[in-house]
Structure formats: C-alpha cells, structure tokens
Amino acid sequence: IKNIEKFISKRRANFDYLKQKFKGLENFLILPEPTKNSKPSWFGFPITIRDSNLINKSKLTTKLSERKIDSRPLFAGNITKQPYLKNQSYKISGELKNTDKIMNDTFWLGVYPGLDNKKLDYVASTMNELIIEFID
C-alpha cells in the first residue's frame, strides 16, 4: 500500500507510452480512451482489432506470445454467450454488436509498473511488425 501512488503513476505512464507508440496503427486497431473527466489507474492496455477479416485476434496474440509478449482476453463482452447463461432467463435489448465485437476482437497488453521503456519499445515494435505481416 505504501507504494500505491508510485505504482499508479507508473501504470499511467506505461499506458501513455504505449498509446503514443501505437498511434500509427489506429487504422487497424481501436485504441482506448479514458472516460471523460476520469483519470484511470489502468489495469492494462485494451486493444480492439478494427477489421477481424484483416487481422485475426487469436493469431495475433499467439504470435505475440511466441515473442514473449503476454496478453489476456478482455473478460467481458457478450455475457449472454457465456455457458452460465445457457439455461437462464434474460432479456436482450438491441443486437449486442458492440459486445460481440469486444468479445471477439479485444485483448489486453500489460502496463505493469516493472516494465521500462526498453520493454515497452519491444512490445510496440513487435506489434508494428505483426500488423504489417497481417496487412501485407
């Protein structure tokens, strides 16, 4: 607890650093934006693939893993597709396109306070290389 402010500050700095490094990929990735008037302590860096016909999330995250870059799926999305709800009664309003998009095309990269700029540069350059592989 005594280091919490330092950890929060470093997570924010790592998030901002990655965001800047990924700016050139915005045609292919939806980058996160904080909610208006908020100052989040980021858990991670959520990335959503814009066109899953062009870039496959599973293949991308596998290639990241092969290069020692860990990722995690976003733990939400369309909860109506979770096994628990299979035999449950619930009401849906609308088509749930956004929740399906998040479920299928979003993943997290880490902003752990122990990451330095050299490691973040490796993540950013690897992501750039992989996106180029997908679009070529």
C-alpha angles and dihedrals in degrees: 000000000000090000098043096108090050091049092048091048092050092048090052091047092049091048092050091047093053092044090056092046092051096049091101091058097058092110087064104028134046105226122208124260124195117241112266113276092011132118105198128198093223118228089197143324110281115208126188121197110231098207116027089187088064101036123028113211095210093051092044095050090045090053090048090051091050086058092050095257111131124210137176132212115248105262098225134040119121103003090182086077093057116110092241092066095049094100098024129107115239141148125236123204112199132344101302091224093150094049090049089049091052093045093050105032110027130091139160131243119197128260094182111166091239092066114102128198092266090059092043090050088054090052092048096046092046091050090050092050093049095048089052089051090053097047097044 
